[in-house]
Amino acid sequence: MKNRIRELRKEQKWTQEALAKAVGVSRQSIVAIEVGKYNPSLELAFKISSEFGLPIEEIFIFEGDET
């Protein structure tokens, strides 16, 4: 699943560490999500979307048949 976290985070001038603290995860988790190595849980996706003030669908892009 692709996402716009890096783009949105840079628009807000937030560091990975700042976003991580805001949503209660490690900076390494944010790095892994940004590069697509890890898909967040639904709960974490909601926390991230809440921090950006956007719906989940505007942050995470589902591309169909992903394994």
Buried (B, 14 or more C-beta within 10 A) or exposed (E): EEBBBBEBBEEEEBEBEBBBBBBEBEBEBBBBBBEEEBBBEEEBBBBBBEBBEEEBEEBBEEEEEEE
